[in-house]
Amino acid sequence: MLKINDRIVLPLSELQWDFARSGGPGGQNVNKVNSKALLRWNPVTSPSLPEPVRARLLKAIGSRLTGEGELLITSQETRDQARNMADCMSKLRALILSSATPPKVRRPTRPTHASQIRRVEAKSRRAVVKRLRRKPDPE
């Protein structure tokens, strides 16, 4: 079980793993061991996600989904397959956790009376400066 928060838990049966040879440091080990982890998860059909969380998540990661609706997360940071798997799961947890909290509702505010007065006074001062730059009237 991958625990996201108190209400959301993903069963490991929803996650599909693939492994490949990774690049980077490791010497001859790179050519022998499949340490790169590739996590596949389908958020569209996942029964573990509440509907509002699913909607926010799909809006956030819509461009990262494959044609089948799967989210792909890879990790090849370390030479150890288990640590790369843990890294993939932490990336998935962070994605879901960011969508689990609803965004704050913006309440529109009005400018204060003093700021409105300051704005009008600044406009009139600027108008005076521009008027003084003009050529004087021939009269």
TORKE-863078 format. One line per field, with one value per residue: residue in three letters; residue number from 1; x, y negated, z of N, C-alpha, C in turn; chain. Coordinates in Angstrom, 3 decimals, always signed. Example, Ala and Ser with C-alpha at 12.3 -4.5 7.8 and 13.67 -1.06 7.14 Angstrom:
2
res = [Ala_Ser] $
n = [1_2] $
n.u = [+13.190_+12.850] $
n.v = [+5.690_+2.250] $
n.w = [+7.800_+7.080] $
ca.u = [+12.300_+13.670] $
ca.v = [+4.500_+1.060] $
ca.w = [+7.800_+7.140] $
c.u = [+13.200_+12.900] $
c.v = [+3.300_-0.030] $
c.w = [+7.800_+7.870] $
chain = [A_A] $
This chain:
139
res = [Met_Leu_Lys_Ile_Asn_Asp_Arg_Ile_Val_Leu_Pro_Leu_Ser_Glu_Leu_Gln_Trp_Asp_Phe_Ala_Arg_Ser_Gly_Gly_Pro_Gly_Gly_Gln_Asn_Val_Asn_Lys_Val_Asn_Ser_Lys_Ala_Leu_Leu_Arg_Trp_Asn_Pro_Val_Thr_Ser_Pro_Ser_Leu_Pro_Glu_Pro_Val_Arg_Ala_Arg_Leu_Leu_Lys_Ala_Ile_Gly_Ser_Arg_Leu_Thr_Gly_Glu_Gly_Glu_Leu_Leu_Ile_Thr_Ser_Gln_Glu_Thr_Arg_Asp_Gln_Ala_Arg_Asn_Met_Ala_Asp_Cys_Met_Ser_Lys_Leu_Arg_Ala_Leu_Ile_Leu_Ser_Ser_Ala_Thr_Pro_Pro_Lys_Val_Arg_Arg_Pro_Thr_Arg_Pro_Thr_His_Ala_Ser_Gln_Ile_Arg_Arg_Val_Glu_Ala_Lys_Ser_Arg_Arg_Ala_Val_Val_Lys_Arg_Leu_Arg_Arg_Lys_Pro_Asp_Pro_Glu] $
n = [1_2_3_4_5_6_7_8_9_10_11_12_13_14_15_16_17_18_19_20_21_22_23_24_25_26_27_28_29_30_31_32_33_34_35_36_37_38_39_40_41_42_43_44_45_46_47_48_49_50_51_52_53_54_55_56_57_58_59_60_61_62_63_64_65_66_67_68_69_70_71_72_73_74_75_76_77_78_79_80_81_82_83_84_85_86_87_88_89_90_91_92_93_94_95_96_97_98_99_100_101_102_103_104_105_106_107_108_109_110_111_112_113_114_115_116_117_118_119_120_121_122_123_124_125_126_127_128_129_130_131_132_133_134_135_136_137_138_139] $
n.u = [+0.842_+0.545_+0.694_-0.846_-2.122_-4.140_-6.622_-6.308_-5.166_-3.133_-3.384_-0.774_-1.255_-2.332_-0.221_+2.134_+5.197_+8.175_+11.442_+14.697_+17.923_+19.987_+21.449_+24.397_+26.492_+28.295_+29.866_+30.844_+28.629_+26.394_+25.953_+25.006_+22.888_+19.429_+18.530_+17.069_+13.964_+10.600_+7.544_+4.154_+0.925_-2.564_-4.446_-7.012_-8.735_-8.424_-9.692_-9.072_-8.800_-10.457_-13.131_-12.933_-10.186_-9.094_-9.960_-8.560_-5.946_-5.784_-6.086_-3.733_-1.690_-2.276_-0.943_+1.097_+0.157_-0.191_-1.440_-3.208_-3.999_-2.264_+0.029_+3.437_+6.295_+9.678_+12.836_+16.270_+18.253_+19.893_+22.135_+20.761_+18.017_+15.809_+15.897_+15.452_+12.844_+11.567_+12.013_+10.465_+7.911_+7.788_+7.783_+5.311_+3.623_+4.046_+2.945_+0.216_-0.389_-0.095_-2.340_-4.315_-5.029_-7.458_-7.565_-7.145_-9.900_-10.171_-10.938_-12.262_-10.890_-11.358_-9.850_-8.456_-9.865_-7.972_-5.876_-7.045_-7.325_-4.614_-3.790_-5.261_-4.223_-1.530_-1.850_-2.760_-0.556_+1.319_+0.095_+0.351_+3.153_+3.539_+2.047_+3.556_+5.733_+4.998_+5.028_+4.813_+1.733_+1.145_-0.155] $
n.v = [+1.187_-2.185_-4.946_-7.997_-10.201_-10.721_-9.939_-8.901_-6.051_-4.059_-0.907_+1.449_+3.106_+1.635_+0.439_+0.734_+2.167_+1.691_+2.531_+1.445_+1.181_-1.265_-4.503_-6.456_-6.664_-3.748_-1.894_+1.325_+2.443_+1.136_+2.257_+4.744_+4.877_+4.342_+1.547_-0.779_-2.153_-2.016_-3.299_-2.617_-3.921_-4.183_-6.872_-7.534_-5.330_-4.508_-3.281_-4.231_-6.927_-9.855_-11.615_-14.552_-14.925_-13.366_-14.824_-17.275_-16.285_-15.136_-17.431_-18.721_-16.976_-16.322_-16.550_-14.770_-12.222_-9.026_-7.710_-5.729_-6.657_-6.390_-7.215_-7.822_-7.303_-7.663_-6.563_-6.752_-7.354_-6.128_-3.282_-1.180_+0.928_+1.113_-1.299_-3.091_-2.365_-3.169_-5.898_-6.501_-5.972_-7.913_-10.216_-9.880_-9.976_-12.629_-14.009_-13.285_-14.185_-16.948_-17.498_-16.782_-18.660_-21.134_-24.063_-27.417_-29.592_-32.505_-35.591_-38.481_-41.713_-45.172_-48.289_-50.413_-53.428_-55.432_-54.615_-54.966_-57.747_-58.515_-57.522_-59.123_-61.648_-61.292_-60.987_-63.532_-65.106_-64.158_-64.967_-67.736_-68.024_-67.170_-69.096_-71.369_-70.911_-71.462_-73.566_-77.081_-78.927_-81.018_-83.396] $
n.w = [+0.000_-0.872_+0.919_+0.702_+2.017_+4.977_+3.992_+1.411_-0.141_-2.115_-3.538_-4.126_-6.227_-8.274_-9.504_-12.102_-12.959_-14.824_-15.901_-16.859_-18.443_-17.114_-17.774_-17.019_-14.020_-12.878_-14.049_-15.189_-14.124_-15.096_-17.580_-16.998_-15.153_-14.651_-13.582_-13.844_-13.095_-14.130_-13.699_-14.150_-14.092_-13.972_-13.657_-14.424_-14.323_-11.734_-8.738_-6.263_-5.950_-4.840_-6.488_-6.801_-6.358_-8.385_-10.629_-10.320_-10.420_-13.009_-14.509_-13.865_-14.755_-17.343_-19.839_-19.568_-19.742_-21.352_-24.499_-23.713_-21.314_-19.194_-16.591_-16.698_-14.809_-14.250_-12.906_-12.535_-10.840_-8.933_-8.441_-7.589_-7.861_-6.129_-4.686_-6.768_-7.407_-5.047_-5.283_-7.551_-6.491_-4.493_-6.075_-7.378_-5.154_-4.334_-6.528_-6.368_-3.820_-4.101_-5.570_-3.856_-1.967_-1.963_-4.042_-2.789_-2.525_-4.316_-3.086_-4.327_-3.804_-2.886_-3.799_-1.253_+0.172_+0.642_-1.042_-3.511_-3.546_-3.453_-5.943_-7.759_-7.101_-7.851_-10.584_-11.279_-10.564_-12.395_-14.747_-14.506_-14.729_-17.374_-18.701_-18.228_-19.809_-22.381_-25.305_-24.894_-25.244_-28.097_-27.523] $
ca.u = [+0.000_+1.231_-0.143_-0.695_-2.452_-5.032_-7.801_-5.987_-4.183_-3.101_-2.869_+0.350_-1.727_-2.641_+1.034_+2.833_+6.619_+9.064_+12.826_+15.576_+19.291_+20.049_+22.726_+25.012_+27.613_+28.081_+30.885_+30.332_+27.337_+25.349_+25.705_+24.531_+21.756_+18.283_+18.262_+16.142_+12.589_+9.565_+6.263_+2.957_-0.276_-3.681_-5.269_-8.389_-9.539_-8.070_-10.796_-8.561_-8.815_-11.755_-13.387_-12.347_-8.728_-8.824_-10.149_-7.430_-4.734_-5.801_-5.863_-2.322_-0.753_-2.916_-0.004_+2.058_-0.498_-0.048_-2.697_-4.097_-4.338_-1.339_+1.079_+4.731_+7.281_+10.919_+13.924_+17.516_+19.192_+20.854_+22.516_+19.973_+16.661_+14.834_+15.884_+14.792_+11.408_+11.117_+12.028_+9.263_+6.722_+7.754_+7.359_+3.867_+2.978_+4.097_+1.980_-1.149_-0.528_-0.291_-3.718_-5.263_-5.508_-8.177_-6.984_-7.853_-10.809_-9.759_-12.019_-11.814_-10.854_-11.471_-8.792_-8.881_-10.181_-6.718_-5.093_-7.707_-6.971_-3.204_-3.712_-5.771_-3.262_-0.350_-2.214_-2.827_+0.826_+1.941_-0.520_+0.960_+4.505_+3.438_+1.535_+4.661_+6.701_+4.487_+5.415_+3.830_+0.798_+1.671_-0.934] $
ca.v = [+0.000_-3.472_-5.886_-9.365_-10.957_-9.941_-9.445_-8.290_-4.969_-3.320_+0.457_+1.690_+3.857_+0.686_-0.025_+1.688_+1.848_+2.182_+2.221_+1.384_+0.795_-2.720_-5.127_-7.122_-5.988_-2.365_-1.028_+2.525_+2.764_+0.558_+3.145_+6.052_+4.848_+3.500_+0.775_-1.879_-1.773_-2.704_-3.073_-2.918_-3.977_-4.775_-7.630_-7.671_-4.184_-4.135_-3.439_-4.723_-8.396_-10.542_-12.291_-15.903_-14.790_-12.858_-15.915_-18.207_-15.593_-15.020_-18.769_-19.079_-16.097_-15.892_-16.437_-13.691_-10.922_-8.360_-7.560_-4.848_-7.319_-5.990_-8.136_-7.153_-7.943_-6.894_-6.968_-6.035_-8.147_-5.308_-2.016_-0.148_+0.978_+0.867_-2.737_-3.749_-2.119_-4.048_-7.255_-6.613_-6.036_-9.220_-11.182_-9.694_-10.465_-14.096_-14.470_-13.117_-15.038_-18.327_-17.620_-16.398_-19.843_-22.011_-25.404_-28.435_-30.405_-33.909_-36.535_-39.764_-42.823_-46.495_-49.180_-51.258_-54.815_-56.195_-54.275_-55.611_-59.179_-58.610_-57.289_-60.304_-62.733_-61.012_-61.274_-64.979_-65.613_-63.795_-65.820_-69.062_-67.916_-67.100_-70.380_-72.332_-70.590_-71.919_-74.904_-78.057_-79.436_-82.262_-84.555] $
ca.w = [+0.000_-0.934_+1.666_+0.237_+3.229_+5.843_+3.272_+0.121_-0.119_-3.381_-3.434_-5.032_-7.385_-9.345_-10.093_-12.961_-12.996_-15.870_-15.563_-18.020_-18.111_-17.020_-18.089_-15.882_-13.368_-12.478_-14.645_-15.858_-13.521_-15.941_-18.703_-16.552_-14.230_-15.012_-12.368_-14.122_-12.771_-14.882_-13.037_-14.939_-13.263_-14.708_-12.714_-14.912_-13.882_-10.367_-7.788_-4.990_-5.901_-4.812_-7.762_-6.931_-6.441_-9.730_-11.587_-10.196_-10.853_-14.470_-15.053_-13.656_-15.473_-18.587_-20.956_-19.302_-19.881_-22.639_-25.229_-22.939_-20.057_-18.129_-16.176_-16.651_-13.947_-14.306_-12.039_-12.726_-10.062_-8.194_-9.055_-6.918_-8.402_-5.061_-4.386_-7.893_-7.232_-3.963_-5.828_-8.401_-5.632_-3.827_-7.090_-7.556_-3.931_-4.357_-7.523_-5.861_-2.638_-4.536_-6.066_-2.810_-1.254_-2.893_-4.111_-2.025_-3.322_-4.291_-2.869_-4.870_-2.854_-3.489_-3.318_-0.143_-0.196_+0.640_-2.234_-4.644_-3.500_-3.842_-7.375_-8.457_-6.893_-8.669_-11.971_-11.491_-10.531_-13.669_-15.767_-14.374_-15.276_-18.831_-19.193_-18.157_-20.878_-23.670_-25.765_-24.433_-26.247_-28.678_-27.053] $
c.u = [+0.886_+0.316_+0.178_-0.952_-3.428_-6.200_-7.468_-4.871_-4.279_-2.625_-1.775_-0.075_-2.097_-1.386_+1.659_+4.278_+7.278_+10.474_+13.676_+16.976_+19.378_+21.417_+23.342_+26.097_+27.279_+29.087_+30.260_+28.963_+26.193_+24.979_+25.082_+23.193_+20.673_+17.876_+17.320_+14.712_+11.621_+8.221_+5.136_+1.753_-1.360_-4.575_-6.730_-9.266_-9.257_-9.252_-10.354_-8.633_-10.233_-11.910_-12.815_-10.820_-8.335_-8.929_-8.984_-6.138_-4.679_-5.595_-4.386_-1.382_-1.292_-1.954_+0.988_+1.447_-0.263_-1.408_-3.701_-4.497_-3.423_-0.338_+2.373_+5.672_+8.519_+11.908_+15.132_+18.637_+20.279_+21.168_+21.679_+18.527_+15.626_+14.761_+15.253_+13.282_+10.844_+11.060_+10.806_+8.009_+6.654_+7.359_+5.842_+3.112_+2.945_+3.089_+0.553_-1.394_-0.750_-1.710_-4.750_-5.808_-6.214_-7.556_-7.820_-8.715_-10.375_-10.988_-11.557_-11.894_-10.972_-10.330_-9.326_-9.131_-8.899_-5.894_-5.729_-7.350_-5.524_-3.046_-4.155_-4.799_-2.006_-0.638_-2.224_-1.434_+1.522_+1.388_+0.077_+2.351_+4.445_+2.943_+2.653_+5.712_+6.258_+5.080_+4.387_+2.925_+1.333_+0.935_-0.303] $
c.v = [-1.249_-4.494_-7.304_-10.332_-10.108_-9.312_-8.667_-7.272_-4.234_-1.897_+0.680_+2.470_+2.932_+0.235_+1.081_+1.235_+2.462_+1.759_+2.284_+1.050_-0.718_-3.223_-5.708_-6.294_-4.552_-1.419_+0.137_+2.908_+2.267_+1.521_+4.470_+6.014_+3.902_+2.684_-0.414_-1.391_-2.645_-2.313_-3.494_-2.866_-4.703_-5.530_-7.735_-6.549_-3.775_-4.338_-4.049_-6.235_-8.930_-11.401_-13.705_-15.860_-14.314_-13.981_-16.899_-17.575_-15.502_-16.373_-19.136_-18.259_-15.648_-15.696_-15.292_-12.302_-10.357_-8.288_-6.685_-5.462_-6.951_-7.099_-7.343_-7.977_-7.061_-7.431_-6.099_-6.750_-7.290_-4.030_-0.863_-0.200_+0.634_-0.617_-3.523_-3.536_-3.041_-5.496_-7.485_-6.760_-7.370_-10.320_-11.099_-10.253_-11.993_-14.661_-14.413_-14.039_-16.497_-18.553_-17.317_-17.603_-20.764_-23.400_-26.397_-29.265_-31.861_-34.785_-37.900_-40.862_-44.138_-47.350_-50.075_-52.683_-55.643_-55.882_-54.872_-57.094_-59.368_-58.447_-58.527_-61.472_-62.531_-61.299_-62.781_-65.599_-65.336_-64.669_-67.224_-69.051_-67.908_-68.423_-71.419_-72.071_-71.127_-73.289_-75.902_-78.534_-80.755_-83.507_-85.235] $
c.w = [+0.000_-0.285_+1.206_+1.391_+4.036_+5.093_+2.010_+0.282_-1.451_-3.126_-4.476_-6.268_-8.552_-10.086_-10.928_-13.085_-14.220_-15.469_-16.824_-17.535_-18.133_-17.417_-16.839_-15.239_-12.998_-13.097_-15.373_-15.333_-14.407_-17.065_-18.297_-15.818_-14.745_-13.789_-12.604_-13.882_-13.561_-14.274_-13.964_-14.002_-14.033_-13.725_-13.137_-14.357_-12.445_-9.420_-6.457_-4.846_-5.768_-6.075_-7.849_-7.064_-7.838_-10.761_-11.532_-10.694_-12.373_-15.134_-14.960_-14.536_-16.813_-19.741_-20.772_-19.489_-21.276_-23.325_-24.497_-21.607_-18.904_-17.850_-16.063_-15.780_-13.963_-13.288_-12.347_-11.966_-9.415_-8.959_-8.507_-7.415_-7.336_-4.709_-5.527_-7.839_-6.153_-4.440_-6.721_-7.546_-4.890_-4.806_-7.308_-6.347_-3.919_-5.356_-6.980_-4.676_-3.024_-5.063_-4.989_-2.055_-2.244_-2.898_-3.311_-2.972_-3.195_-4.123_-3.375_-3.803_-3.616_-2.982_-2.193_-0.637_-0.296_-0.607_-3.488_-4.711_-3.933_-5.347_-8.157_-8.300_-7.742_-10.139_-12.227_-11.439_-11.859_-14.802_-15.725_-14.990_-16.807_-19.427_-19.206_-19.244_-22.243_-24.037_-25.282_-25.581_-26.800_-28.182_-25.873] $
chain = [A_A_A_A_A_A_A_A_A_A_A_A_A_A_A_A_A_A_A_A_A_A_A_A_A_A_A_A_A_A_A_A_A_A_A_A_A_A_A_A_A_A_A_A_A_A_A_A_A_A_A_A_A_A_A_A_A_A_A_A_A_A_A_A_A_A_A_A_A_A_A_A_A_A_A_A_A_A_A_A_A_A_A_A_A_A_A_A_A_A_A_A_A_A_A_A_A_A_A_A_A_A_A_A_A_A_A_A_A_A_A_A_A_A_A_A_A_A_A_A_A_A_A_A_A_A_A_A_A_A_A_A_A_A_A_A_A_A_A] $
